[in-house]
Amino acid sequence: MSARLDRTPLPRSFFDRPVLAVAPDLLGRTLVRRTPDGPLELRITEVEAYEGESDPASHAYRGRTARNAVMFGPAGHLYVYRSHGLHWCANVVTGRDGIASAVLIRAGEVIEGVDLARRRRGDSVESTRLARGPGNLCKALGITGEHNGADLLKGPLIVLSEGEPVSAALIQAGPRVGVSKAHDWQHRFYLSGDPTVSAYRLSPRAEPPTGA
């Protein structure tokens, strides 16, 4: 199977929905990335939803800025940011234009371009760990700040419409990883038992639960 960008992407209407509807529906979908070094494909296995100005853990909680502007739409674009100055994180923008929300792609299985991903991550890295965690995922796929705002319907990254979403019985929900605010919100979705899913870690700066 070739990672061609002429394959059919998911329509804009898929992303133009509430973030808590889009997030679990991304599980099992294929993210295609074309690079000068070759193609890559990733099966998405773990995501986190962020609801924007109503969500204390969201970058958009305090309103629109130059950094988070992409989160405010239109839907179906990629919001990429640098986390703690160390690694890139890729998010899928969702919902109505002008209302900020996005889904962080936390982990996935590299199903094409494994050798290329391993060259980026290190020869000793196990296949199940190549894209485990949002920073590792971006490094494996070569996603950087230059992809901030990229249209997921046009490339250089697309989410394919091929295949069917996974059964709801395989999807687990839980608290978000590593955030200090609203960490207890059940906005993390992942494929139960999948070895590529990242481990849950409570932030050492975690504030008291909000109960949401």
Secondary structure as the mmCIF struct_conf table of DSSP 4:
data_model
#
loop_
_struct_conf.conf_type_id
_struct_conf.id
_struct_conf.beg_label_comp_id
_struct_conf.beg_label_asym_id
_struct_conf.beg_label_seq_id
_struct_conf.end_label_comp_id
_struct_conf.end_label_asym_id
_struct_conf.end_label_seq_id
TURN_TY1_P TURN_TY1_P1 LEU A 5 ASP A 6
BEND BEND1 ARG A 7 ARG A 7
HELX_LH_PP_P HELX_LH_PP_P1 THR A 8 THR A 8
STRN STRN1 PRO A 9 PRO A 9
HELX_LH_PP_P HELX_LH_PP_P2 LEU A 10 PRO A 11
HELX_RH_AL_P HELX_RH_AL_P1 ARG A 12 PHE A 15
BEND BEND2 ASP A 16 ARG A 17
HELX_RH_AL_P HELX_RH_AL_P2 VAL A 19 LEU A 26
TURN_TY1_P TURN_TY1_P2 LEU A 27 GLY A 28
STRN STRN2 THR A 30 THR A 35
TURN_TY1_P TURN_TY1_P3 PRO A 36 ASP A 37
STRN STRN3 GLY A 38 TYR A 50
HELX_RH_3T_P HELX_RH_3T_P1 GLY A 52 SER A 54
TURN_TY1_P TURN_TY1_P4 PRO A 56 ALA A 57
BEND BEND3 SER A 58 SER A 58
TURN_TY1_P TURN_TY1_P5 HIS A 59 ARG A 62
TURN_TY1_P TURN_TY1_P6 ALA A 66 ASN A 68
HELX_RH_3T_P HELX_RH_3T_P2 ALA A 69 PHE A 72
BEND BEND4 GLY A 73 GLY A 73
BEND BEND5 ALA A 75 GLY A 76
STRN STRN4 HIS A 77 HIS A 77
STRN STRN5 LEU A 78 SER A 83
TURN_TY1_P TURN_TY1_P7 HIS A 84 LEU A 86
STRN STRN6 HIS A 87 VAL A 93
BEND BEND6 GLY A 95 ARG A 96
TURN_TY1_P TURN_TY1_P8 ASP A 97 GLY A 98
BEND BEND7 ILE A 99 ILE A 99
STRN STRN7 ALA A 102 GLU A 112
HELX_RH_AL_P HELX_RH_AL_P3 VAL A 114 ARG A 121
TURN_TY1_P TURN_TY1_P9 ASP A 123 SER A 124
HELX_RH_3T_P HELX_RH_3T_P3 SER A 127 ARG A 129
TURN_TY1_P TURN_TY1_P10 LEU A 130 ALA A 131
STRN STRN8 ARG A 132 ARG A 132
BEND BEND8 GLY A 133 GLY A 133
HELX_RH_AL_P HELX_RH_AL_P4 PRO A 134 LEU A 141
TURN_TY1_P TURN_TY1_P11 GLY A 142 GLY A 142
HELX_RH_3T_P HELX_RH_3T_P4 GLY A 145 HIS A 147
TURN_TY1_P TURN_TY1_P12 ASN A 148 GLY A 149
STRN STRN9 ASP A 151 ASP A 151
TURN_TY1_P TURN_TY1_P13 LEU A 152 LYS A 154
STRN STRN10 GLY A 155 GLY A 155
BEND BEND9 PRO A 156 PRO A 156
STRN STRN11 LEU A 157 VAL A 159
STRN STRN12 LEU A 160 LEU A 160
BEND BEND10 GLY A 163 GLY A 163
HELX_LH_PP_P HELX_LH_PP_P3 PRO A 165 SER A 167
HELX_RH_3T_P HELX_RH_3T_P5 ALA A 168 LEU A 170
STRN STRN13 ILE A 171 GLY A 174
HELX_LH_PP_P HELX_LH_PP_P4 PRO A 175 ARG A 176
BEND BEND11 VAL A 177 GLY A 178
BEND BEND12 SER A 180 ALA A 182
TURN_TY1_P TURN_TY1_P14 HIS A 183 ASP A 184
BEND BEND13 TRP A 185 GLN A 186
STRN STRN14 ARG A 188 LEU A 191
TURN_TY1_P TURN_TY1_P15 SER A 192 GLY A 193
TURN_TY1_P TURN_TY1_P16 PRO A 195 THR A 196
BEND BEND14 VAL A 197 VAL A 197
HELX_LH_PP_P HELX_LH_PP_P5 SER A 198 TYR A 200
TURN_TY1_P TURN_TY1_P17 PRO A 204 ARG A 205
HELX_LH_PP_P HELX_LH_PP_P6 ALA A 206 PRO A 209
#
